[in-house]
Amino acid sequence: MKLYGYWRSTASYRVRIALNLKQVAYEYIPVHLVKDGGQQHHANYQRLNPSELVPTLVDEDSDIILNQSLAIIEYLDESHEGPKQLIPQHRQLRARVRTVAYDIACDMQPLGNLRVMQYLVNEMDCPAPRQSEWAKHWIEVGFASLEKRLANTAGDYCFGFDLTLADVCLVPQVYSAIRFDVDMEKYPLIRKIAENCNKLEAFILAKPENQIDAVS
């Protein structure tokens, strides 16, 4: 199992958490998104992932190459029993978990993605402070609604006392929020869930600063 990713990529961070929770051994292969013009654009990586994004998972035993973090995580959850089931079996709970995960991964995170930020700079002449304001605004919009949604479901984690895909998505988004100076005091429930998750070894090992390609 090989994971191509970038230390600060939110999507790569999700997959690292899932791999750790499922206790799946893997080789981490860094793809620097800025150096050398962006290594994700190089021909050898394009052959693996024509989207030129991270992460990419290569499962040589099953002869499959996957991109899209949520698809990768669901694949891992279905193909490796492990100690944690990240996608609940119960149909209604499964739908609720996916709703939160998709709120984060589909509606919030892409708006602060590197290629979006680069477009704002290169094509829209948006100065750096305005980029950060853009990312911060959309995280705050997302967190405001998510805080209300979680009020009906949260325990230690997003859904009671069992870790799910929702938590796997939430923690990297909180990391991104802090990076863009979002005041987490406004979102006490989200902050509490992230703090609970970050006490667990699987989340600690997946932290961006603990990756071999991390830049201080």
Secondary structure per residue as TSV (DSSP state, phi and psi in degrees):
chain	resnum	aa	ss	phi	psi
A	1	M	-	360.0	125.9
A	2	K	E	-123.9	136.1
A	3	L	E	-118.5	116.6
A	4	Y	E	-92.3	124.5
A	5	G	E	-160.1	-177.3
A	6	Y	-	-130.3	137.9
A	7	W	T	-55.2	-36.9
A	8	R	T	-100.6	1.2
A	9	S	-	-68.9	125.1
A	10	T	H	-61.4	-41.9
A	11	A	H	-67.0	-40.2
A	12	S	H	-64.1	-39.9
A	13	Y	H	-57.9	-44.7
A	14	R	H	-56.6	-46.5
A	15	V	H	-68.0	-37.6
A	16	R	H	-60.3	-43.1
A	17	I	H	-59.4	-48.1
A	18	A	H	-62.3	-43.8
A	19	L	H	-59.4	-41.4
A	20	N	H	-67.9	-42.8
A	21	L	H	-64.1	-37.0
A	22	K	T	-82.2	-4.7
A	23	Q	T	56.2	46.6
A	24	V	-	-100.5	123.0
A	25	A	-	-72.6	139.4
A	26	Y	-	-153.2	158.0
A	27	E	E	-99.5	127.9
A	28	Y	E	-95.9	124.7
A	29	I	E	-119.0	109.6
A	30	P	E	-67.5	141.2
A	31	V	-	-126.6	107.1
A	32	H	-	-78.3	124.0
A	33	L	S	-82.1	-6.5
A	34	V	S	-121.9	-42.8
A	35	K	G	-61.3	146.8
A	36	D	G	57.9	34.5
A	37	G	G	76.5	9.2
A	38	G	-	93.6	102.3
A	39	Q	G	-65.2	-18.1
A	40	Q	G	-67.1	-16.0
A	41	H	G	-93.7	-5.6
A	42	H	S	-71.7	150.6
A	43	A	H	-59.0	-39.7
A	44	N	H	-66.5	-32.6
A	45	Y	H	-80.0	-35.6
A	46	Q	H	-57.0	-34.5
A	47	R	H	-63.9	-32.3
A	48	L	H	-79.3	-41.0
A	49	N	-	-141.4	94.5
A	50	P	T	-60.3	-19.3
A	51	S	T	-70.9	-17.1
A	52	E	-	59.3	42.5
A	53	L	-	-129.7	166.1
A	54	V	S	-114.3	153.3
A	55	P	-	-91.5	169.3
A	56	T	E	-132.0	131.1
A	57	L	E	-108.6	129.6
A	58	V	E	-115.4	114.7
A	59	D	E	-106.9	94.8
A	60	E	T	-67.1	-32.4
A	61	D	T	-63.7	-35.1
A	62	S	T	-100.9	1.7
A	63	D	T	53.7	54.6
A	64	I	E	-139.8	141.0
A	65	I	E	-120.8	126.9
A	66	L	E	-127.1	141.6
A	67	N	E	-117.6	-173.5
A	68	Q	S	68.4	109.7
A	69	S	H	-58.0	-40.0
A	70	L	H	-68.0	-39.0
A	71	A	H	-63.8	-40.4
A	72	I	H	-62.7	-46.3
A	73	I	H	-64.5	-42.2
A	74	E	H	-65.5	-37.2
A	75	Y	H	-61.5	-46.4
A	76	L	H	-61.9	-40.6
A	77	D	H	-66.3	-35.5
A	78	E	H	-81.7	-30.2
A	79	S	H	-95.8	-12.1
A	80	H	-	-131.5	115.0
A	81	E	-	-61.1	-55.8
A	82	G	-	56.7	179.2
A	83	P	S	-81.3	-15.3
A	84	K	-	-123.3	134.9
A	85	Q	-	-106.0	111.2
A	86	L	S	-84.0	-24.1
A	87	I	S	-108.9	111.6
A	88	P	-	-60.5	152.1
A	89	Q	S	-76.5	-35.1
A	90	H	S	-66.0	128.2
A	91	R	H	-57.9	-47.0
A	92	Q	H	-69.4	-41.5
A	93	L	H	-66.3	-39.3
A	94	R	H	-58.1	-42.9
A	95	A	H	-65.6	-40.0
A	96	R	H	-66.2	-42.3
A	97	V	H	-61.4	-45.4
A	98	R	H	-63.9	-35.1
A	99	T	H	-59.2	-47.1
A	100	V	H	-65.5	-45.0
A	101	A	H	-59.8	-42.3
A	102	Y	H	-72.1	-35.2
A	103	D	I	-53.4	-42.7
A	104	I	I	-78.1	-53.4
A	105	A	I	-77.6	-26.2
A	106	C	I	-103.3	-34.4
A	107	D	I	-101.6	-34.2
A	108	M	I	-95.5	-59.5
A	109	Q	G	-60.1	-40.3
A	110	P	G	-62.2	-26.5
A	111	L	G	-70.3	-18.5
A	112	G	G	-109.0	14.5
A	113	N	-	-66.0	153.0
A	114	L	H	-58.2	-43.0
A	115	R	H	-68.0	-30.0
A	116	V	H	-68.0	-45.4
A	117	M	H	-63.9	-39.4
A	118	Q	H	-65.6	-36.2
A	119	Y	H	-65.6	-40.8
A	120	L	H	-58.4	-38.3
A	121	V	H	-76.4	-53.2
A	122	N	H	-77.7	-33.1
A	123	E	T	-108.8	-24.9
A	124	M	T	-110.0	1.8
A	125	D	-	54.0	39.3
A	126	C	-	-88.0	120.2
A	127	P	-	-67.8	158.7
A	128	A	H	-52.7	-45.5
A	129	P	H	-60.4	-35.1
A	130	R	H	-71.4	-32.1
A	131	Q	H	-58.9	-48.9
A	132	S	H	-62.1	-39.0
A	133	E	H	-62.2	-40.4
A	134	W	H	-57.9	-54.0
A	135	A	H	-61.8	-44.3
A	136	K	H	-61.3	-43.4
A	137	H	H	-58.2	-48.6
A	138	W	H	-72.3	-30.4
A	139	I	H	-66.4	-43.5
A	140	E	H	-64.2	-40.1
A	141	V	H	-59.9	-46.2
A	142	G	H	-66.2	-42.8
A	143	F	H	-67.7	-33.3
A	144	A	H	-60.7	-43.8
A	145	S	H	-75.3	-36.5
A	146	L	H	-65.8	-37.8
A	147	E	H	-58.8	-41.3
A	148	K	H	-68.3	-41.0
A	149	R	H	-64.1	-43.1
A	150	L	H	-70.2	-20.5
A	151	A	T	-58.7	-24.2
A	152	N	T	-92.7	-7.8
A	153	T	T	-131.6	-19.4
A	154	A	B	-75.6	146.3
A	155	G	S	-126.5	-119.1
A	156	D	S	-68.0	-29.8
A	157	Y	S	-124.9	-174.8
A	158	C	S	-57.9	-37.4
A	159	F	S	-126.8	88.1
A	160	G	B	68.0	-128.0
A	161	F	T	-119.3	16.5
A	162	D	S	-117.3	133.2
A	163	L	-	-68.2	140.9
A	164	T	-	-139.2	179.5
A	165	L	H	-54.3	-33.0
A	166	A	H	-60.0	-43.2
A	167	D	H	-67.6	-38.1
A	168	V	H	-61.1	-35.1
A	169	C	H	-81.7	-34.7
A	170	L	H	-66.6	-46.2
A	171	V	H	-60.1	-47.7
A	172	P	H	-62.4	-31.5
A	173	Q	H	-70.5	-33.6
A	174	V	H	-66.3	-40.6
A	175	Y	H	-56.9	-45.5
A	176	S	H	-64.7	-39.7
A	177	A	H	-60.8	-44.3
A	178	I	H	-63.5	-38.8
A	179	R	H	-60.6	-34.3
A	180	F	T	-98.7	20.9
A	181	D	T	63.1	32.9
A	182	V	-	-72.3	133.7
A	183	D	-	-77.8	101.5
A	184	M	G	-73.0	-10.1
A	185	E	G	-62.9	-23.3
A	186	K	G	-73.4	-16.6
A	187	Y	-	-128.9	67.8
A	188	P	H	-61.7	-34.7
A	189	L	H	-70.4	-45.7
A	190	I	H	-59.8	-44.1
A	191	R	H	-62.3	-43.0
A	192	K	H	-63.1	-44.6
A	193	I	H	-61.9	-45.4
A	194	A	H	-61.9	-41.4
A	195	E	H	-62.7	-40.9
A	196	N	H	-63.4	-44.0
A	197	C	H	-63.1	-41.6
A	198	N	T	-73.5	0.9
A	199	K	T	-86.2	-13.3
A	200	L	S	-91.0	142.5
A	201	E	H	-57.6	-40.4
A	202	A	H	-60.4	-36.1
A	203	F	H	-78.7	-37.9
A	204	I	H	-62.0	-46.3
A	205	L	H	-64.5	-27.6
A	206	A	H	-85.6	-8.5
A	207	K	S	-57.0	142.8
A	208	P	G	-52.8	-43.3
A	209	E	G	-68.3	-12.2
A	210	N	G	-97.8	11.0
A	211	Q	S	-93.8	155.1
A	212	I	T	-66.8	-20.5
A	213	D	T	-101.1	9.9
A	214	A	-	-63.1	142.9
A	215	V	-	-115.0	126.7
A	216	S	-	-78.6	360.0
